[in-house]
Each structure stands twice: as C-alpha cells, then as structure tokens.
C-alpha cells in the first residue's frame, strides 16, 4: 500500500530504528515512546485493521505476540511484566491503519488504561 507509513517503513523507504525482522514481521522503535521500551511489531503484509483479518492471518498475529515476548526477554523485563496493545480504528486510538502491536515495558502500568 503506497501511502501507508508502516508499509514504507517495512520497505525501508522511511527510516526507523529496527529491532528485528523476519519473513512475516517487522519490529521497530516507536517515535513517540510511552514507556522506556515502546516497540511496534507489524506484519509485513498490509492489513489495515483487525476487522480486516481472515483465518489465514491467525499465524501472523500469534507471531506478533511471540516477537513481543522475545524482545521483552532480551530487554530484561519479561519476568517483571509488560503490556501489549492492539488498537482497532480511530475511536480506539489507531492512528496508522496498518495492524500493529505495541510492546510497552520497563515501567509499571495501571489498570484500567487511559
């Protein structure tokens, strides 16, 4: 998708601090971090929102979570805890319409979130 910011990041047309990548996923540092670690994990394939998922996307969604858990372990806060968040559509806070998982860690979190 030519106008999608995250597609441009995955294609390396827009610079980003890359954390990890593989054939299905791409993880990079958020430009406006909300925690000491704030990494976005995206599928390489463009999917606008969670509402656009099909059964064929089940594996990649699980992989997004596994990548987040691995980054949390590498950064040393997996055992203390971390948060993963996926927003769907503007009213829930989605500002880039490419499915993405936020990994937030390195500080405490309260409940309910904002």
Phi, psi and omega per residue, in radians:
X1 nan 1.968 -2.973
X2 -1.089 -0.593 -3.073
X3 -1.614 -0.057 -3.085
X4 -1.377 2.134 -3.140
X5 -1.004 -0.803 -3.092
X6 -1.199 -0.595 3.043
X7 -1.096 -0.673 3.106
X8 -1.174 -0.646 3.082
X9 -1.144 -0.807 3.123
X10 -1.042 -0.663 3.135
X11 -1.403 -0.020 -3.128
X12 1.093 0.518 3.015
X13 -1.501 -0.373 3.079
X14 -2.150 2.296 -3.105
X15 -1.196 2.597 3.074
X16 -2.708 2.740 3.039
X17 -1.509 1.704 -3.050
X18 -1.298 2.300 3.105
X19 -1.681 -0.742 -3.105
X20 -2.939 2.693 3.050
X21 -2.654 2.639 3.022
X22 -2.555 -2.939 -3.057
X23 -1.158 -0.384 -3.079
X24 -1.945 -0.454 -2.984
X25 -2.295 2.821 3.127
X26 -2.513 2.218 -3.112
X27 -2.137 2.386 -3.105
X28 -2.618 2.777 -3.135
X29 -1.218 2.399 3.056
X30 -1.227 2.439 3.138
X31 -1.262 -0.403 3.128
X32 -2.182 1.252 -3.008
X33 -1.101 2.461 3.114
X34 -1.845 0.099 3.123
X35 -2.786 2.876 3.105
X36 -0.928 -0.648 2.949
X37 -2.003 2.158 3.046
X38 -2.467 1.692 -3.097
X39 -1.959 2.412 3.031
X40 -1.767 2.300 3.109
X41 -2.050 2.126 -3.057
X42 -2.180 2.651 2.951
X43 -1.297 2.522 3.094
X44 -1.099 -0.642 3.140
X45 -1.345 2.370 -3.130
X46 -1.221 2.171 2.978
X47 -2.337 2.086 -3.010
X48 -1.164 -0.894 -3.103
X49 -2.460 2.957 3.063
X50 -1.056 -0.465 3.119
X51 -1.176 -0.276 -3.109
X52 -1.622 0.034 -3.090
X53 -1.273 2.607 3.030
X54 -2.161 2.964 3.123
X55 -0.965 -0.497 3.125
X56 -1.161 -0.293 -3.120
X57 -1.577 -0.058 -3.096
X58 -0.993 -0.762 -3.088
X59 -1.138 -0.737 -3.111
X60 -1.196 -0.579 3.092
X61 -1.150 -0.708 3.055
X62 -1.103 -0.648 3.132
X63 -1.164 -0.624 3.072
X64 -1.000 -0.769 -3.141
X65 -1.162 -0.721 3.131
X66 -1.142 -0.665 3.076
X67 -1.097 -0.771 3.124
X68 -1.047 -0.790 3.139
X69 -1.090 -0.668 3.135
X70 -1.164 -0.739 3.095
X71 -1.109 -0.725 3.102
X72 -1.052 -0.731 3.084
X73 -1.102 -0.821 -3.121
X74 -1.052 -0.605 -3.087
X75 -1.576 -0.006 2.957
X76 1.492 0.261 3.136
X77 -2.118 0.165 -3.105
X78 -1.053 -0.749 -3.109
X79 -1.251 -0.546 3.093
X80 -1.293 -0.605 3.103
X81 2.208 2.726 3.128
X82 -2.748 2.969 -3.136
X83 -2.141 2.451 2.947
X84 -2.066 2.437 -3.078
X85 -2.407 2.403 2.979
X86 -2.270 2.135 3.126
X87 -1.731 2.566 3.124
X88 -2.217 1.915 3.097
X89 1.353 2.888 -2.946
X90 -1.047 -0.708 -3.096
X91 -1.126 -0.354 3.107
X92 -1.702 -0.011 3.087
X93 1.815 0.083 3.112
X94 -1.287 2.105 -3.133
X95 -1.939 -0.374 3.021
X96 -2.009 2.145 -3.030
X97 -1.588 1.232 2.997
X98 -2.591 2.085 -3.091
X99 -0.820 2.316 3.101
X100 -2.671 2.597 3.116
X101 -1.906 2.262 3.050
X102 -1.590 2.190 2.949
X103 -1.789 2.071 3.141
X104 -2.086 2.251 -3.139
X105 -2.806 3.027 3.113
X106 1.619 0.098 3.049
X107 -2.701 2.908 3.075
X108 -1.345 2.723 3.111
X109 -2.251 2.616 3.099
X110 -1.858 2.989 3.110
X111 -2.356 2.400 0.025
X112 -1.374 2.748 3.083
X113 -1.210 2.995 -3.049
X114 -0.995 nan nan
